[in-house]
Amino acid sequence: MTTPGITAVGVRRSFGSVQAVRDVTLEAPAGAVTGLVGPNGAGKTTLLLMLASLLAPDAGTIRIAGVDPVTDPAAARSLLGWMPDALGAWPSLTVRETLVMTGRLYDLDDAAARRRADVLIAEVGLDGLAGAAARVLSRGQKQRLGLARALVHDPPVLLLDEPASGLDPQARIDLRGLLRRFAAAGKTVLISSHVLAELEEVVDDAVFVVAGATVGADRVAAAAERERPWRIRIAGQDARTAALPVAQALGLDVALVPVDRRDILVAFRSEAEAAEGLRRLIGAGVAVAEFTAATGMLEHTFLDLGTTEGGRA
């Protein structure tokens, strides 16, 4: 049985006549990475601000490792590592000074804060920039500092808003490894990102938010089960030439088989159906060089929800 690190039930928040979050219910368990997925304007950042105790909900309940951030924000913040989309650091302080100062704010003594800063600087790959002022850091470097700052007090719950934004490919790989390590250590990780391919690589589960409300599990499951395109590449043949033998092996009308650059696109309703299609291609002697889903499951579900919810994505 999983332990809920974050729970929200019936959460709402308006700004005047604008209902930013109208009905969010979610659970992010300890020991797992949970993705928060939705289009721009869906209310994700407003929701994260409420979870971080920086904004009070108009209605509903929130618990952070069992603590109510509305009635006891100090206790909730001691359990939370909050990484906003923008760093918001003291621009004149160096990377090390920023982390030491943050540690002191979390009641670490000076020596402990300095030791922790050194550990985190190495962990997020800012070794060569420890003495650099925050204002001279690139976007990706500021993201690394923001993550380190969220980890200063070794919190059991992490709220990360667009942590991969601005990171180079190697830094993205490193971030995925860090997040999986945090989950393995029993931490609760809730991550919001527009980079769905990145989320696909790291999350254990995802919560979808559309127009300020979480999408029900049945609706998400129905979206996930709709046809998904798969890319097929045939060795030694261009896609237009290969379309005919692929169509014949799969029993399709070649005129209805689209070609995208080097690949042929064929829709399957499930992974089992895709596996059967691959078996038929190989059985027909088609030299399959590549066979892969054209979109990840998160992206596929997200796009389907956006289409069927009135095109809001």
C-alpha positions as CSV (number, residue, x, y, z in Angstrom):
1,M,0.0,0.0,0.0
2,T,1.4,3.4,-1.0
3,T,1.7,6.3,1.3
4,P,0.2,9.5,0.0
5,G,2.8,12.3,0.1
6,I,0.4,14.8,-1.4
7,T,-3.3,14.7,-1.5
8,A,-5.8,17.3,-2.8
9,V,-9.5,16.9,-2.8
10,G,-12.0,19.3,-4.5
11,V,-9.5,22.2,-4.6
12,R,-10.7,25.5,-6.1
13,R,-9.2,28.9,-6.6
14,S,-10.4,32.0,-8.4
15,F,-9.0,35.4,-9.1
16,G,-11.9,37.7,-9.4
17,S,-14.1,36.3,-12.1
18,V,-11.4,34.0,-13.4
19,Q,-11.7,30.5,-12.1
20,A,-8.1,29.3,-12.4
21,V,-8.6,26.0,-10.5
22,R,-12.2,24.8,-10.4
23,D,-12.0,21.2,-9.2
24,V,-8.8,19.4,-8.6
25,T,-8.5,16.1,-6.9
26,L,-5.2,14.2,-7.0
27,E,-2.8,12.0,-5.0
28,A,0.9,11.8,-5.4
29,P,2.4,8.8,-3.4
30,A,5.7,8.7,-1.6
31,G,8.4,6.8,-3.4
32,A,7.1,7.8,-6.9
33,V,7.4,10.5,-9.5
34,T,4.0,11.9,-10.5
35,G,3.6,14.1,-13.6
36,L,1.2,17.1,-13.7
37,V,0.2,17.5,-17.3
38,G,-2.1,20.1,-19.0
39,P,-2.1,22.8,-21.5
40,N,-1.1,26.4,-20.8
41,G,-3.8,28.1,-18.7
42,A,-5.0,24.8,-17.2
43,G,-4.2,26.0,-13.6
44,K,-1.1,23.9,-13.0
45,T,1.0,26.7,-11.6
46,T,-1.8,28.0,-9.4
47,L,-2.3,24.5,-8.1
48,L,1.4,24.1,-7.3
49,L,1.4,27.5,-5.5
50,M,-1.4,26.2,-3.3
51,L,0.4,22.9,-2.6
52,A,3.4,24.9,-1.7
53,S,1.4,26.9,0.9
54,L,2.0,30.1,-1.0
55,L,-1.6,30.6,-2.0
56,A,-4.7,29.6,-0.1
57,P,-7.5,27.6,-1.8
58,D,-11.0,29.0,-1.9
59,A,-12.4,25.5,-1.2
60,G,-11.2,21.9,-0.9
61,T,-8.5,20.2,1.2
62,I,-4.7,19.8,0.8
63,R,-2.4,17.6,2.8
64,I,1.4,17.5,2.5
65,A,2.6,14.3,4.2
66,G,-0.5,14.6,6.4
67,V,0.0,18.3,7.1
68,D,-2.5,21.0,6.2
69,P,-0.6,23.8,4.5
70,V,-3.4,26.3,5.2
71,T,-3.6,25.8,8.9
72,D,0.1,25.0,9.5
73,P,2.1,26.5,6.6
74,A,5.4,26.4,8.6
75,A,5.2,22.7,9.1
76,A,4.2,22.1,5.5
77,R,7.2,24.2,4.3
78,S,9.6,22.2,6.4
79,L,8.4,19.1,4.5
80,L,8.5,20.7,1.1
81,G,11.1,21.4,-1.5
82,W,9.6,24.0,-3.9
83,M,11.2,24.8,-7.2
84,P,9.3,27.5,-9.1
85,D,9.6,27.9,-12.9
86,A,11.7,31.1,-12.3
87,L,14.6,31.1,-9.9
88,G,13.9,34.3,-8.1
89,A,17.3,34.2,-6.3
90,W,19.2,37.0,-4.8
91,P,21.1,38.1,-8.0
92,S,24.2,39.4,-6.2
93,L,24.8,36.3,-4.2
94,T,27.0,33.5,-5.6
95,V,25.7,30.0,-6.1
96,R,27.3,28.8,-2.9
97,E,26.1,31.8,-0.9
98,T,22.6,31.3,-2.2
99,L,22.5,27.7,-0.9
100,V,24.2,28.6,2.4
101,M,21.7,31.4,3.0
102,T,18.8,29.0,2.2
103,G,20.2,26.5,4.6
104,R,20.4,29.0,7.4
105,L,16.7,30.0,6.7
106,Y,15.9,26.3,7.2
107,D,17.7,26.4,10.6
108,L,20.9,24.7,9.6
109,D,23.9,26.0,11.4
110,D,26.6,27.7,9.4
111,A,28.9,24.7,9.1
112,A,26.0,22.3,8.2
113,A,24.7,24.8,5.6
114,R,28.1,25.0,4.0
115,R,28.6,21.2,3.9
116,R,25.1,20.8,2.4
117,A,25.8,23.5,-0.2
118,D,29.0,21.8,-1.3
119,V,27.1,18.4,-1.7
120,L,24.3,20.0,-3.7
121,I,26.6,22.0,-5.9
122,A,28.3,18.7,-7.0
123,E,25.0,16.9,-7.3
124,V,23.5,19.4,-9.7
125,G,26.7,19.9,-11.7
126,L,27.5,23.5,-10.7
127,D,31.0,22.8,-9.4
128,G,32.7,25.3,-11.7
129,L,30.2,28.0,-11.0
130,A,30.1,27.9,-7.2
131,G,31.6,31.3,-6.9
132,A,29.6,32.9,-9.7
133,A,26.8,35.4,-9.0
134,A,23.3,34.1,-9.7
135,R,22.7,37.0,-12.1
136,V,25.3,35.7,-14.6
137,L,23.9,32.2,-14.8
138,S,22.2,30.9,-17.9
139,R,18.6,29.8,-17.9
140,G,19.7,26.1,-17.5
141,Q,22.2,26.9,-14.8
142,K,19.6,28.8,-12.9
143,Q,17.3,25.8,-13.1
144,R,20.0,23.7,-11.6
145,L,20.5,26.2,-8.8
146,G,16.7,26.3,-8.2
147,L,16.7,22.5,-7.8
148,A,19.6,22.6,-5.4
149,R,17.9,25.3,-3.4
150,A,14.8,23.1,-3.1
151,L,16.9,20.2,-1.8
152,V,18.8,22.2,0.9
153,H,16.8,20.8,3.9
154,D,16.5,17.3,2.4
155,P,12.6,17.5,2.2
156,P,10.5,14.3,1.8
157,V,8.2,16.1,-0.7
158,L,9.3,17.9,-3.9
159,L,7.2,20.2,-6.0
160,L,9.0,21.0,-9.3
161,D,7.6,23.4,-11.9
162,E,9.3,23.0,-15.3
163,P,12.6,21.8,-13.9
164,A,14.0,20.7,-17.3
165,S,13.4,24.1,-18.9
166,G,16.7,25.4,-20.4
167,L,18.7,22.3,-19.6
168,D,21.0,20.8,-22.2
169,P,20.6,17.1,-23.2
170,Q,23.1,15.8,-20.7
171,A,21.6,17.9,-17.9
172,R,18.2,16.5,-18.8
173,I,19.6,13.0,-18.5
174,D,21.2,13.8,-15.2
175,L,17.9,15.3,-13.9
176,R,16.0,12.1,-14.8
177,G,18.6,10.1,-12.8
178,L,18.3,12.4,-9.8
179,L,14.4,12.2,-9.8
180,R,14.5,8.5,-10.0
181,R,17.0,8.4,-7.1
182,F,14.7,10.6,-5.0
183,A,11.7,8.3,-5.7
184,A,13.8,5.2,-4.8
185,A,14.7,6.9,-1.5
186,G,11.0,7.3,-0.7
187,K,10.5,10.9,-1.6
188,T,7.3,12.2,-3.1
189,V,8.0,14.0,-6.4
190,L,5.3,16.0,-8.2
191,I,6.6,17.5,-11.5
192,S,4.9,19.9,-13.9
193,S,6.4,20.1,-17.4
194,H,5.5,20.8,-21.0
195,V,8.3,18.5,-22.2
196,L,6.1,15.4,-22.3
197,A,8.9,13.2,-23.8
198,E,11.0,14.0,-20.7
199,L,8.1,13.2,-18.4
200,E,7.5,9.9,-20.2
201,E,11.0,8.9,-19.3
202,V,10.8,9.6,-15.6
203,V,7.2,9.5,-14.2
204,D,5.4,6.5,-12.6
205,D,2.0,8.1,-13.1
206,A,0.4,11.3,-14.4
207,V,-2.4,13.6,-13.4
208,F,-4.1,15.4,-16.3
209,V,-5.6,18.9,-15.7
210,V,-7.8,20.5,-18.3
211,A,-9.5,23.9,-17.8
212,G,-8.7,23.9,-14.1
213,A,-10.1,20.4,-13.3
214,T,-8.5,17.0,-13.0
215,V,-9.6,14.5,-15.7
216,G,-11.2,11.4,-14.3
217,A,-9.3,8.1,-14.5
218,D,-12.0,6.6,-16.8
219,R,-11.6,9.5,-19.2
220,V,-7.8,9.2,-19.2
221,A,-8.0,5.5,-19.8
222,A,-10.4,6.0,-22.7
223,A,-8.0,8.5,-24.3
224,A,-5.0,6.2,-23.8
225,E,-6.8,3.4,-25.6
226,R,-7.5,5.3,-28.8
227,E,-5.6,4.6,-31.9
228,R,-1.9,5.7,-31.7
229,P,0.3,6.1,-34.8
230,W,3.5,4.0,-35.0
231,R,6.5,4.7,-37.2
232,I,7.8,1.9,-39.4
233,R,11.1,2.2,-41.3
234,I,12.1,-0.4,-43.8
235,A,15.8,-1.2,-44.4
236,G,17.2,-0.3,-47.8
237,Q,13.9,1.3,-49.1
238,D,12.5,4.8,-49.1
239,A,9.2,5.2,-47.4
240,R,7.1,5.6,-50.5
241,T,8.5,2.5,-52.1
242,A,8.1,0.5,-48.8
243,A,4.5,1.6,-48.3
244,L,3.1,-1.0,-50.6
245,P,4.7,-4.1,-49.0
246,V,3.8,-2.8,-45.6
247,A,0.2,-2.2,-46.6
248,Q,0.0,-5.7,-48.2
249,A,1.4,-7.4,-45.1
250,L,-1.0,-5.5,-42.8
251,G,-4.1,-5.8,-45.1
252,L,-4.4,-2.1,-45.6
253,D,-5.2,0.1,-48.6
254,V,-1.8,1.6,-49.6
255,A,-3.6,4.9,-50.5
256,L,-4.5,5.3,-46.8
257,V,-1.0,4.6,-45.5
258,P,0.6,8.0,-44.8
259,V,4.3,8.6,-45.3
260,D,6.3,11.0,-43.1
261,R,9.8,11.6,-44.5
262,R,11.6,8.3,-44.1
263,D,8.8,6.6,-42.1
264,I,5.5,5.0,-42.8
265,L,2.8,5.7,-40.2
266,V,0.3,3.0,-39.2
267,A,-2.2,3.4,-36.4
268,F,-2.8,0.6,-33.9
269,R,-5.3,0.5,-31.0
270,S,-3.0,-1.1,-28.5
271,E,0.5,-2.3,-28.0
272,A,-0.7,-5.9,-28.4
273,E,-2.2,-4.9,-31.8
274,A,1.1,-3.2,-32.7
275,A,3.1,-6.4,-31.7
276,E,0.8,-8.4,-34.0
277,G,1.4,-6.0,-36.8
278,L,5.2,-6.3,-36.4
279,R,4.9,-10.1,-36.4
280,R,2.9,-10.0,-39.7
281,L,5.5,-7.7,-41.3
282,I,8.4,-10.0,-40.3
283,G,6.4,-13.0,-41.4
284,A,5.9,-11.4,-44.8
285,G,9.6,-10.9,-45.2
286,V,9.5,-7.2,-44.8
287,A,12.9,-5.9,-43.6
288,V,11.8,-3.8,-40.6
289,A,14.6,-1.6,-39.4
290,E,12.6,0.5,-36.9
291,F,9.2,0.0,-35.4
292,T,8.2,2.5,-32.6
293,A,5.3,4.6,-31.3
294,A,5.2,8.0,-33.0
295,T,4.1,9.6,-29.8
296,G,4.7,8.6,-26.1
297,M,1.6,7.6,-24.1
298,L,1.5,10.9,-22.2
299,E,1.6,12.9,-25.3
300,H,-1.0,10.7,-27.0
301,T,-3.3,11.0,-24.0
302,F,-2.7,14.7,-23.7
303,L,-3.5,15.4,-27.3
304,D,-6.6,13.2,-27.2
305,L,-7.9,15.0,-24.1
306,G,-7.2,18.4,-25.8
307,T,-9.2,17.4,-28.9
308,T,-12.1,15.8,-27.1
309,E,-12.4,18.6,-24.5
310,G,-13.1,21.2,-27.1
311,G,-9.6,21.8,-28.5
312,R,-8.4,23.7,-25.4
313,A,-4.9,22.2,-25.7
